[in-house]
């Protein structure tokens, strides 16, 4: 399902039946039919086309923001775990400070201070999701730094940077990959929430969150406007969560039989 979602997002310009931002007021609130499979919204825009193009926005934001958070979290966790002492204490207290802020409130505050745009949303989501990865990586590095292969690397005179990048981080990638997979689904939900509140992707650019917001005022008379993008969010997050659970089972040696 994840592969299908990214394939559809990549080929959206080729398979979308209509222009996602083209308006036709004469066809507003048309129910699902052979001409418009998912119906139309209040401006007569084709919902199917907007869902397909919205996949490009939501999946791209989820992937890039998670990549940023995983990179920052892995580097900070590796540095904190390897050096220990005051550096570890300072980084962990900073991590605790970030965790102490409610993430949604922090997202709303930062996005409200700047003009909402896709780059701003990606940076905000990416730079507020790293603490959990930092804790995971730090815990693994604390146990790995006393292992024989790390002591051998020190004895050979390798630099601390080389030891961290070439020997420690590759050995903690299994839980990081699981965290990244689960984080993509979480990021997509947060992006949809920001767009629903009007602080995310701005119209007329289609995003699953702002599409759900467009349909909230007419859920009974035009249920399809919010239902199909909502289902897209549910299926996408479910797919990434299932992949994350599967990777956890596959990569965790304690769960192998």
Buried (B, 14 or more C-beta within 10 A) or exposed (E): EBEEBBEBBEEBEEEBEBEBBEBEEEBBBBEBEEEBBBBBBBBBBBBBBBBBBBBBBBBBBBBBBBBBBBBBBBBBBBBBBBBBEEEBEEBBEBBEEBBEEEBEEBBBEBBEEEEBBBEBBBBBBBBBBBBBBBBBBBBBBBEBBEEEEBEEBEEEEBEEEEBBEEBBBEEBBBBBBBBBBBBBBBBBBBBBBBBBBBBBBBBEBBBBBBBBBBBEEBEEEBBBBBBBBBEBBEEBBEBBBBBBEEBBEEBEEEEEE
